[in-house]
Amino acid sequence: MPLSPRVQSFVRKLLRLPVFKELKPYARQAASVMELPGSYSMRRIPAHHAGDNCGAITVMSANLWHDWPRYRRLHERLFAFAQLVEAEQIDILLVQEVANTPDLHSGEWLAKRLGMAYIYSRANGHESIGFEEGLAVLSRFPLRDPQIRQLSSYRNPFVRRLAVGATVDTPCGELSAFSVHLGLLSRDNAEQHAQLRKLINGKGGGPPVVVGGDFNAPESSLQIEQSKAEWLDTYRHLYPEGKDHTHSLRLPWGTALKRSTAILRLSYLADVEGEGLVRDRVEALRREISRLWDLADGNYPLTVETEVFWRRGGPR
C-alpha cells in the first residue's frame, strides 16, 4: 500500500535531519556489501602461450586465507604461493578467499605474475569498504563462458557462498573448471553441496568438469559421500589408504580447531592362557581396532589403552 502524502512528507523531513545525513555514507556501504553477485573481472587470453601439445594437465586448488581485517603477511604469503605454482608447473588454479584491498588485488596480481588468464568474482565484502573477497579460476589456457552461481540461500545478504567457473580451452579439448567455497554450518553446508551437485550434474553430456575448493566438510559427512558416489575424488583415487585429512576447521583469525584425541580402553580378562598368548591377543585386537578406525575416517587421533585382568590373580 502506498504511503499517504502526509506520511511521505514526514519521512522526507525525517531523512533531512543531521543524524540521518551522517548515516548516509554507511547506508551506501551496507547497500554495496548487500549487492548481489554476478559481476566479475576476466582476462580471457593468458599472457604466456602454453603450447599446443596435449599432455598431462595439472590442477591445484587452494584457500588463500584473506585474514581480514589483519591481513597478516598477505603479500609474503601470496608471493610464496606464486612460487609454489611456478615450481609445480600448475596449468589450472582454483582459489578461494581471494582478497581485494586498497593496495592489493590478489587475483589480478597472481594472474599477472603467472601470466595466466583468469576470472574473478566477488563473494563477500565490497571495495567501497576497503575489503572484499571472492573466488577465482586461473589458467595457462584461454578461458571463456564465465559462470557465477550463488549456492547459499538469499536469507543472509552479508555472507554468500559461490561457485565461479569457466570453460578452459586446453590442447586436449575443452573442460569446465569451478572454484567453490561452502559454508561452515552443517545444515547450510549440506544444502550448498546439493546446489553444487545440481549445477555440475546439469552439465551431463558436456565436456569434463573439474571442481576444486574449500568444501568445509569432513570426508565422512553425508554430503561428501553423496558427491563421491557421483564424482571422482581425485585425492582418494591417488591415495586410497592415505591418512592425511583433506578437511580442517579454523577460526576466522586462522587458529586451527584442535580435535580431541579419542581414547578407547581395551580390557582383557585372562584365565588359563599363557602370558605370551594374552599379550599377542591384546596387541592383535589393538591393531585391528586402529585399522578399522582409519578405514572409517575417524578424522581425529585414536589412542587405544590396554589392560589385562587375571581371573586367578596372575598368569600361571
C-alpha positions as CSV (number, residue, x, y, z in Angstrom):
1,M,0.0,0.0,0.0
2,P,1.5,3.4,-1.0
3,L,2.2,5.9,1.8
4,S,-0.1,8.8,2.2
5,P,1.2,12.3,1.2
6,R,1.3,13.3,4.9
7,V,3.5,10.3,5.8
8,Q,5.7,10.8,2.8
9,S,6.3,14.4,3.8
10,F,7.1,13.3,7.4
11,V,9.6,10.7,6.1
12,R,11.3,13.3,3.9
13,K,11.7,15.7,6.8
14,L,13.0,12.9,9.0
15,L,15.6,11.9,6.5
16,R,16.8,15.6,6.3
17,L,17.8,15.5,10.0
18,P,21.5,15.8,10.6
19,V,21.8,12.3,12.2
20,F,20.4,10.7,9.0
21,K,22.7,12.7,6.8
22,E,25.7,11.4,8.8
23,L,24.4,7.8,8.3
24,K,24.0,8.1,4.5
25,P,27.6,7.0,3.7
26,Y,27.3,4.0,5.9
27,A,24.0,3.1,4.4
28,R,25.6,3.2,0.9
29,Q,28.4,1.0,2.1
30,A,25.9,-1.5,3.5
31,A,24.0,-1.5,0.3
32,S,27.2,-2.2,-1.6
33,V,28.0,-5.2,0.6
34,M,24.5,-6.5,0.0
35,E,24.9,-6.2,-3.7
36,L,24.0,-9.5,-5.4
37,P,26.9,-11.5,-7.0
38,G,27.2,-11.7,-10.7
39,S,29.8,-9.1,-11.7
40,Y,33.3,-10.4,-12.5
41,S,36.7,-9.4,-13.9
42,M,38.2,-11.5,-16.5
43,R,41.2,-11.9,-18.8
44,R,40.4,-14.4,-21.4
45,I,43.8,-15.0,-23.0
46,P,46.9,-15.9,-21.0
47,A,49.9,-13.6,-21.3
48,H,52.2,-16.6,-21.9
49,H,51.3,-19.1,-24.6
50,A,51.1,-22.6,-23.0
51,G,51.8,-24.5,-26.3
52,D,49.6,-26.8,-28.4
53,N,50.8,-30.2,-27.3
54,C,48.2,-32.4,-25.5
55,G,49.7,-33.8,-22.3
56,A,49.0,-34.0,-18.6
57,I,47.1,-31.1,-17.1
58,T,48.0,-30.2,-13.5
59,V,45.3,-28.6,-11.4
60,M,45.7,-27.0,-8.0
61,S,43.1,-25.8,-5.5
62,A,43.9,-23.6,-2.5
63,N,42.2,-21.4,0.0
64,L,44.5,-18.3,0.2
65,W,43.1,-17.2,3.6
66,H,42.5,-13.4,3.4
67,D,42.8,-13.0,7.2
68,W,40.5,-10.0,7.3
69,P,40.9,-7.5,9.0
70,R,44.6,-8.1,9.9
71,Y,45.9,-9.4,6.5
72,R,49.0,-10.9,8.3
73,R,51.8,-11.4,5.8
74,L,49.4,-11.3,2.9
75,H,51.9,-10.1,0.4
76,E,54.5,-12.5,1.6
77,R,52.1,-15.5,1.5
78,L,50.9,-14.6,-1.9
79,F,54.4,-14.3,-3.3
80,A,55.3,-17.7,-1.8
81,F,52.2,-19.2,-3.2
82,A,53.0,-17.9,-6.7
83,Q,56.5,-19.5,-6.4
84,L,54.8,-22.8,-5.5
85,V,52.5,-22.6,-8.5
86,E,55.5,-22.0,-10.8
87,A,57.6,-24.7,-9.2
88,E,54.8,-27.3,-9.7
89,Q,54.0,-26.0,-13.2
90,I,50.3,-25.7,-12.5
91,D,48.1,-25.4,-15.5
92,I,44.7,-24.6,-13.9
93,L,44.4,-22.9,-10.5
94,L,41.2,-22.8,-8.4
95,V,41.5,-20.4,-5.5
96,Q,39.2,-19.2,-2.7
97,E,39.3,-16.2,-0.3
98,V,41.0,-14.1,-2.9
99,A,41.4,-10.8,-1.2
100,N,41.0,-7.3,-2.7
101,T,42.3,-4.5,-0.6
102,P,43.1,-0.9,-1.5
103,D,46.7,-1.8,-2.2
104,L,46.4,-5.4,-3.5
105,H,44.0,-7.2,-5.8
106,S,45.2,-10.7,-5.2
107,G,43.6,-12.4,-8.2
108,E,44.8,-9.8,-10.7
109,W,48.3,-9.9,-9.1
110,L,48.5,-13.7,-9.4
111,A,47.3,-13.7,-13.0
112,K,49.9,-11.0,-13.9
113,R,52.7,-12.7,-12.0
114,L,51.9,-16.1,-13.5
115,G,51.0,-14.9,-17.0
116,M,47.6,-16.7,-16.7
117,A,44.1,-16.0,-18.0
118,Y,41.7,-15.5,-15.1
119,I,38.2,-14.9,-13.9
120,Y,37.4,-13.4,-10.5
121,S,34.1,-12.8,-8.8
122,R,33.4,-11.1,-5.5
123,A,31.6,-13.2,-2.8
124,N,31.6,-11.0,0.3
125,G,32.5,-7.5,1.3
126,H,32.9,-4.7,-1.2
127,E,35.7,-2.5,-2.4
128,S,33.7,0.5,-1.1
129,I,34.5,-0.6,2.5
130,G,38.2,-1.3,1.7
131,F,37.9,-5.1,1.5
132,E,36.3,-7.8,-0.4
133,E,37.0,-11.5,-1.0
134,G,35.9,-13.9,-3.7
135,L,36.9,-16.8,-5.9
136,A,39.0,-17.2,-9.0
137,V,39.9,-19.6,-11.7
138,L,43.3,-19.0,-13.4
139,S,44.6,-20.9,-16.4
140,R,47.6,-21.2,-18.7
141,F,45.0,-21.9,-21.4
142,P,42.3,-19.5,-22.7
143,L,39.1,-19.1,-20.8
144,R,35.6,-18.4,-22.0
145,D,31.9,-18.7,-20.9
146,P,32.2,-17.4,-17.4
147,Q,29.7,-18.8,-14.8
148,I,28.9,-17.5,-11.4
149,R,26.4,-19.3,-9.2
150,Q,25.3,-18.4,-5.6
151,L,25.0,-21.7,-3.7
152,S,23.9,-20.3,-0.4
153,S,20.4,-19.1,0.3
154,Y,19.5,-15.4,0.0
155,R,18.4,-15.1,3.6
156,N,21.7,-13.5,4.7
157,P,22.7,-10.8,2.2
158,F,26.1,-10.2,4.0
159,V,27.5,-13.8,3.7
160,R,27.5,-15.7,0.4
161,R,28.9,-18.9,-0.9
162,L,29.6,-19.2,-4.6
163,A,30.8,-21.4,-7.4
164,V,32.8,-19.5,-10.0
165,G,33.8,-21.3,-13.2
166,A,34.6,-21.0,-16.9
167,T,35.3,-23.2,-19.9
168,V,39.0,-23.9,-20.4
169,D,40.3,-24.4,-24.0
170,T,43.1,-26.9,-23.5
171,P,45.2,-28.5,-26.2
172,C,43.4,-31.8,-25.3
173,G,39.9,-30.2,-25.7
174,E,37.6,-28.1,-23.6
175,L,36.8,-28.7,-20.0
176,S,34.9,-26.7,-17.3
177,A,36.7,-25.7,-14.2
178,F,34.9,-24.4,-11.0
179,S,36.3,-22.9,-7.8
180,V,33.9,-23.2,-4.8
181,H,33.7,-22.2,-1.2
182,L,31.0,-23.6,1.0
183,G,29.7,-22.7,4.5
184,L,30.7,-23.9,7.9
185,L,27.3,-24.6,9.4
186,S,26.4,-28.3,8.8
187,R,22.8,-27.7,7.6
188,D,23.8,-24.8,5.3
189,N,26.8,-26.8,4.0
190,A,24.6,-29.8,3.1
191,E,22.2,-27.5,1.2
192,Q,25.1,-25.9,-0.7
193,H,26.5,-29.2,-1.6
194,A,23.2,-30.2,-3.0
195,Q,23.1,-27.0,-5.1
196,L,26.6,-27.6,-6.3
197,R,25.8,-31.2,-7.4
198,K,22.7,-29.9,-9.2
199,L,24.9,-27.3,-11.0
200,I,27.6,-29.8,-12.0
201,N,25.3,-32.7,-12.9
202,G,23.3,-30.4,-15.1
203,K,26.3,-30.4,-17.4
204,G,26.0,-34.1,-18.1
205,G,26.9,-35.0,-21.7
206,G,29.1,-31.9,-22.0
207,P,32.9,-31.6,-21.6
208,P,34.7,-32.9,-18.4
209,V,34.2,-30.8,-15.3
210,V,36.9,-30.2,-12.6
211,V,35.7,-28.9,-9.2
212,G,38.0,-27.8,-6.5
213,G,37.6,-25.7,-3.4
214,D,37.1,-25.4,0.3
215,F,34.1,-27.7,1.0
216,N,34.2,-27.3,4.8
217,A,33.0,-30.8,5.4
218,P,34.9,-34.0,6.5
219,E,35.2,-36.9,4.2
220,S,32.8,-38.9,6.4
221,S,29.9,-36.4,6.1
222,L,26.9,-37.4,4.1
223,Q,27.2,-34.6,1.6
224,I,30.8,-35.6,0.7
225,E,29.7,-39.3,0.4
226,Q,26.9,-38.3,-1.9
227,S,29.3,-36.3,-4.1
228,K,31.8,-39.1,-4.2
229,A,29.1,-41.5,-5.3
230,E,28.7,-39.4,-8.4
231,W,32.1,-37.8,-9.0
232,L,35.7,-39.0,-8.8
233,D,37.5,-37.9,-5.6
234,T,41.0,-37.5,-7.2
235,Y,42.8,-37.4,-3.9
236,R,41.4,-40.7,-2.7
237,H,41.8,-42.1,-6.2
238,L,45.5,-41.5,-6.0
239,Y,45.9,-42.2,-2.2
240,P,43.1,-44.6,-1.3
241,E,44.8,-45.6,2.0
242,G,46.3,-42.2,2.8
243,K,45.8,-40.9,6.4
244,D,46.1,-37.2,5.5
245,H,42.8,-35.4,6.2
246,T,41.6,-33.1,3.4
247,H,39.5,-31.0,5.8
248,S,40.2,-29.0,8.9
249,L,38.4,-26.2,10.6
250,R,39.9,-22.8,11.5
251,L,38.6,-19.9,13.5
252,P,38.2,-16.6,11.5
253,W,41.6,-15.4,12.7
254,G,43.3,-18.6,11.5
255,T,43.7,-20.7,14.6
256,A,43.1,-24.3,13.9
257,L,40.5,-26.1,16.0
258,K,42.3,-29.0,17.5
259,R,40.5,-32.3,17.5
260,S,40.5,-34.1,20.9
261,T,42.1,-37.4,21.0
262,A,39.7,-40.3,21.2
263,I,40.6,-42.8,23.9
264,L,39.5,-46.4,23.9
265,R,40.3,-48.6,26.9
266,L,40.6,-52.3,26.0
267,S,40.3,-54.6,29.0
268,Y,41.1,-58.3,28.6
269,L,40.1,-60.9,31.3
270,A,42.6,-63.8,31.2
271,D,42.1,-67.2,32.7
272,V,44.4,-70.1,32.0
273,E,46.2,-68.7,28.9
274,G,49.9,-68.2,28.9
275,E,51.2,-64.7,29.4
276,G,52.7,-64.5,25.9
277,L,49.4,-65.6,24.2
278,V,47.5,-63.0,26.2
279,R,50.0,-60.3,25.1
280,D,49.7,-61.3,21.4
281,R,45.9,-61.4,21.6
282,V,45.7,-57.9,23.1
283,E,48.1,-56.5,20.6
284,A,46.2,-58.1,17.7
285,L,43.0,-56.6,19.0
286,R,44.6,-53.1,19.3
287,R,46.0,-53.2,15.8
288,E,42.6,-54.3,14.3
289,I,40.7,-51.6,16.2
290,S,43.2,-49.0,14.9
291,R,42.9,-50.3,11.3
292,L,39.1,-50.1,11.4
293,W,39.3,-46.6,12.9
294,D,41.5,-45.4,10.0
295,L,39.2,-47.1,7.4
296,A,36.2,-45.4,9.0
297,D,37.9,-42.0,8.7
298,G,37.7,-41.2,12.4
299,N,39.0,-37.7,11.4
300,Y,41.0,-37.4,14.7
301,P,43.6,-39.4,16.6
302,L,42.6,-42.6,18.4
303,T,44.6,-43.9,21.4
304,V,44.0,-47.5,22.5
305,E,44.9,-48.1,26.1
306,T,45.2,-51.8,27.1
307,E,45.0,-53.6,30.4
308,V,44.8,-57.2,31.4
309,F,43.0,-58.7,34.4
310,W,43.8,-62.2,35.6
311,R,40.8,-64.1,37.0
312,R,43.2,-66.3,39.1
313,G,45.3,-63.3,40.2
314,G,48.1,-63.7,37.7
315,P,49.5,-65.8,34.8
316,R,50.1,-69.5,35.5
